[in-house]
Amino acid sequence: MTRLVTGGAGFVGSHLCDSLLNSGKQVICLDNIGSGQYRNIEHHLDKKEFEFINGDVRDDIGKSLSTESVNPDSIDRIYHLASRASPKDFRSHPIEIATTNSQGTYNIFSFANDVDARVLFASTSEIYGDPEVHPQPEWYAGNVDPRGPRSSYQEGKRLGESLAVSFYKEHGLDVRTARLFNTYGPRMRPNDGRVVPTFMFQAVEGRNLTVYGDGTQTRSLLYIADQIHGLRRLMDATGFAGDVVNIGSTAEITINELAKMIIQLTGTRSGITYEPLPENGPPRRRPDISKAVRRLGWKPTIDLDYGLDQTLLYFENQMR
Ligand SMILES: NC(=O)c1ccc[n+]([C@@H]2O[C@H](COP(=O)([O-])OP(=O)(O)OC[C@H]3O[C@@H](n4cnc5c(N)ncnc54)[C@H](O)[C@@H]3O)[C@@H](O)[C@H]2O)c1
């Protein structure tokens, strides 16, 4: 049977494709290469177990699959990851993000319902907005401004979660929602505005690292390999239809500490430049992962030093 990965040419999706192929699965990657990159999947393009479809989840899914003669009924599991996810894209592509997470997610759930496939929907910690509860457990409903600068993404994912619950209740669709918290690692886009690649490129190029605000805001960073284990555990577990689980790291680090770690790791002479905090960026976010630990037997295993090291190696190779 076959796994469909939407957004499979992106950062998280391409690592997921690697992992599924490594464990002998047949994989179809559906991606419009909006924020994804061919180079993330090019090592699979000549494999018979891998099919790439250049398509958009907002279009008819059955039609997109038929261009590559895929039998829709062969698909038994769908990892639905398609969506731009970087803060820069929230500003430049808000309509695309909103429609991908509404029409696109509706299309995927309808298709899954038609072919009787299980779905994992990639939601985000952004649905918690600027949280008043810390750390954030799954029951916390969040604090989101529907008109704020991140709202196309935040409200888009919140609608996606609502659709997941609705398809489960109305059609019995087996859809599980993962709320991904900040994840980092090789294959992130260097210029997409996320903190780890931004700091690394600034450091490697000998420029000052830009810290927004006073740098005391925190992030909890999960290495990509841990994220992939979490997503696969959730997809394969029993008893999660209609349910939601946080997948993220509980190790909180300030942006100042992260900047200093990256300066030390790269050996750069760069310093830190402080700029005003952009509107609506959350000061703190950290998952409560007790549900994932208790029910999936999952927790992060890779420490930040190792993860940053691997990520830096990747970016140095890219720059060469
Ligand atoms: N990386 C993180 O830290 C993080 C955190 C929370 C949630 N997520 C979620 O994980 C998923 C993957 O994120 P990522 O970091 O890999 O981002 P990414 O931008 O690297 O990957 C997203 C992929 O989806 C594709 N895509 C976007 N819109 C599409 C559409 N309409 N049709 C088809 N393909 C489309 C892009 O081309 C890209 O390949 C997203 O749903 C995101 O919301 C990621």
Ligand as a Chemical Component Dictionary entry (heavy atoms), coordinates in Angstrom:
data_LIG
# 
_chem_comp.id                   LIG 
_chem_comp.type                 NON-POLYMER 
_chem_comp.pdbx_formal_charge   0 
_chem_comp.three_letter_code    LIG 
# 
loop_
_chem_comp_atom.comp_id 
_chem_comp_atom.atom_id 
_chem_comp_atom.alt_atom_id 
_chem_comp_atom.type_symbol 
_chem_comp_atom.charge 
_chem_comp_atom.model_Cartn_x 
_chem_comp_atom.model_Cartn_y 
_chem_comp_atom.model_Cartn_z 
_chem_comp_atom.pdbx_ordinal 
LIG N1  N1  N 0  8.936  23.353 10.406 1  
LIG C1  C1  C 0  8.293  23.703 11.496 2  
LIG O1  O1  O 0  8.905  24.150 12.476 3  
LIG C2  C2  C 0  6.802  23.544 11.574 4  
LIG C3  C3  C 0  6.165  23.944 12.767 5  
LIG C4  C4  C 0  4.781  23.823 12.846 6  
LIG C5  C5  C 0  4.060  23.274 11.799 7  
LIG N2  N2  N 1  4.695  22.894 10.664 8  
LIG C6  C6  C 0  3.865  22.355 9.582  9  
LIG O2  O2  O 0  4.542  21.317 8.911  10 
LIG C7  C7  C 0  4.258  21.375 7.508  11 
LIG C8  C8  C 0  5.556  21.433 6.734  12 
LIG O3  O3  O 0  6.278  22.593 7.103  13 
LIG P1  P1  P 0  7.755  22.851 6.586  14 
LIG O4  O4  O 0  8.486  23.517 7.676  15 
LIG O5  O5  O -1 8.309  21.621 5.991  16 
LIG O6  O6  O 0  7.489  23.957 5.462  17 
LIG P2  P2  P 0  8.000  23.969 3.939  18 
LIG O7  O7  O 0  7.578  25.283 3.391  19 
LIG O8  O8  O 0  9.426  23.599 3.868  20 
LIG O9  O9  O 0  7.139  22.801 3.299  21 
LIG C9  C9  C 0  5.812  22.960 2.900  22 
LIG C10 C10 C 0  5.653  22.282 1.556  23 
LIG O10 O10 O 0  4.279  22.390 1.140  24 
LIG C11 C11 C 0  4.262  22.759 -0.231 25 
LIG N3  N3  N 0  2.999  23.453 -0.484 26 
LIG C12 C12 C 0  2.595  24.634 0.039  27 
LIG N4  N4  N 0  1.357  24.941 -0.411 28 
LIG C13 C13 C 0  0.994  23.927 -1.233 29 
LIG C14 C14 C 0  -0.165 23.675 -2.010 30 
LIG N5  N5  N 0  -1.194 24.547 -2.061 31 
LIG N6  N6  N 0  -0.229 22.532 -2.737 32 
LIG C15 C15 C 0  0.816  21.669 -2.729 33 
LIG N7  N7  N 0  1.940  21.860 -2.032 34 
LIG C16 C16 C 0  2.021  22.981 -1.284 35 
LIG C17 C17 C 0  5.492  23.643 -0.408 36 
LIG O11 O11 O 0  5.915  23.751 -1.744 37 
LIG C18 C18 C 0  6.503  22.942 0.472  38 
LIG O12 O12 O 0  7.205  21.951 -0.219 39 
LIG C19 C19 C 0  3.371  22.591 7.296  40 
LIG O13 O13 O 0  2.026  22.172 7.227  41 
LIG C20 C20 C 0  3.584  23.424 8.534  42 
LIG O14 O14 O 0  2.451  24.180 8.850  43 
LIG C21 C21 C 0  6.051  23.034 10.527 44 
# 
loop_
_chem_comp_bond.comp_id 
_chem_comp_bond.atom_id_1 
_chem_comp_bond.atom_id_2 
_chem_comp_bond.value_order 
_chem_comp_bond.pdbx_ordinal 
LIG N1  C1  SING 1  
LIG C1  O1  DOUB 2  
LIG C1  C2  SING 3  
LIG C2  C3  SING 4  
LIG C2  C21 DOUB 5  
LIG C3  C4  DOUB 6  
LIG C4  C5  SING 7  
LIG C5  N2  DOUB 8  
LIG N2  C6  SING 9  
LIG N2  C21 SING 10 
LIG C6  O2  SING 11 
LIG C6  C20 SING 12 
LIG O2  C7  SING 13 
LIG C7  C8  SING 14 
LIG C7  C19 SING 15 
LIG C8  O3  SING 16 
LIG O3  P1  SING 17 
LIG P1  O4  DOUB 18 
LIG P1  O5  SING 19 
LIG P1  O6  SING 20 
LIG O6  P2  SING 21 
LIG P2  O7  DOUB 22 
LIG P2  O8  SING 23 
LIG P2  O9  SING 24 
LIG O9  C9  SING 25 
LIG C9  C10 SING 26 
LIG C10 O10 SING 27 
LIG C10 C18 SING 28 
LIG O10 C11 SING 29 
LIG C11 N3  SING 30 
LIG C11 C17 SING 31 
LIG N3  C12 SING 32 
LIG N3  C16 SING 33 
LIG C12 N4  DOUB 34 
LIG N4  C13 SING 35 
LIG C13 C14 SING 36 
LIG C13 C16 DOUB 37 
LIG C14 N5  SING 38 
LIG C14 N6  DOUB 39 
LIG N6  C15 SING 40 
LIG C15 N7  DOUB 41 
LIG N7  C16 SING 42 
LIG C17 O11 SING 43 
LIG C17 C18 SING 44 
LIG C18 O12 SING 45 
LIG C19 O13 SING 46 
LIG C19 C20 SING 47 
LIG C20 O14 SING 48 
# 
